[in-house]
Amino acid sequence: MVPDQRDRLASFRAFVNAAEKGASIPPVAEDDLRCLQAISVDLAKRYVGKNGAIAIELMARACSQGANLPAVGLRDNQLRLLARGGALAEWQHDTGFDDVVYQVAATIPINGLQLDQEAFLQRLRCKTSA
């Protein structure tokens, strides 16, 4: 492993450890979430039945330069959990989501590793009814 990869992995681990202790997850760019969603869908198609983690290096290539990769990854993970549970069916079309889903997922306050599903859905409903 080259030094840059090692540093990125160590930084990622430190971020996740802080999140596990309740640290807030900063907002991210909507487009970065869209990119990770597209990668997730592509990987699921290639490896049917698998829904694993996306490698940090793949995330770095897919996301905008300077993106907070752990924050994007954790927010994407929360988005996928909501989708798997059927909570986003109203805003999901085939394998993608309405723009408002990415807007909310990119910016809603998250502390620790648990997203407040009700707050997320309430914010979606408010934005779509406005």
N, C-alpha and C positions, 0 to 999 in steps of 0.2 A: 504494500500500500504506500503510495507516494505521500509526502508530507501534507499537501493541500487536502487530499482525501482524508487523511488522519485528523487534521484540524477540523474539517467539516463534520466528521463523525463525532468527534469529541464535543464540539459545539452543539450538535444535534442532541446528543445524550444529556448534556447539561441542561438544555432547554426543557427536554421531556422530564427530567428529574425535578426541575423547578415547578413544572406544570402539575406533576403528581402531588406536589405539596401545596397546590392551590394558587400558584402564580397566574396572573392574567395572561391571556393569549392575545397579542396585539392584532389589530385589523390587518388585512392583506388585500392585494389587488384581486378584483373579481376575475380578471382574465387568467390569473395564475390558478384559481380554483377550477375554471373551465378546462384549462390544459390538463390538470391532474385528473379531472373527471373523464376526459377523453382517453387518457392513458389507461385509467382503470377499466373503462369499457373495452378498450382494445385488448388489454391483457386478459380480461375475463372471456373474451371471444376466443382468444388463442389457447387459453388453458381452462377449458370448461370445468366449472366446479371449484375453481381456485379464486380466492379473493384476498390475496396477500398484500403485503406492503410494497410500495413502490421504492426502488432503490434510490438512495440520496443522489447519486450521480445522474440518474434519469430525471429526477425532480429538478436538479440544477440546470440541465439542458432544456427542460420544458418550460420552466418558469422564467420570468423576467430577471434580468441581471440585478443583483442586489436584493432579490426577494428573500424574505425571512422564511427559509425552507421548512423549519420545524413548525412554525405557525401555520403555514399553508397546509402542511401535511396533517396537522392535528385538526384544523378546520375541515379539510377534505374528509378525514376519517369520520367526523361527526355528521357531516352531510351524508356520507354513505350509510351510516347507521340509521339515520332518519329515513332514508329512502328504502333500505331493506325492511324496515318495520312498517312500511306503507304510509307513513305520516305525510309524505310529499306527493302522493298519487295525484292530487288535484293540480299540481304544478309540474308534473312529470309527463314528458311526451317521448315515447320510445325510450331511448337511453339518455336523453338530455332533460334539462329543466328550463322553466321560464327564467328570463333574466332576473326577475325579482328574487328568486331563490339564491342565486349567486351574490346578489347585492346584500341580502340579509346575512348569508353565511360568511361573507367577507368582513362584515362590520359588527355583528352583534357581539356584545360583551360576553366573553367566556372566561371564567375563572376555574383553573384546574382542568381536569380532563372530562368534566361533565357539562354538557350543554343543557340549558333549561329548555326542554322541548316545547313546553307550553308557551314560553316567552317567544321562542323562535316562530311558532305557528301563529301566534297573535300578531307578531310584527309582519309576517307574510300577509295575513288577512287584511291588516290595516293598509299596507302598501298596495294591495290589489283592489281594494274597494275605494281608494282615493281617486 
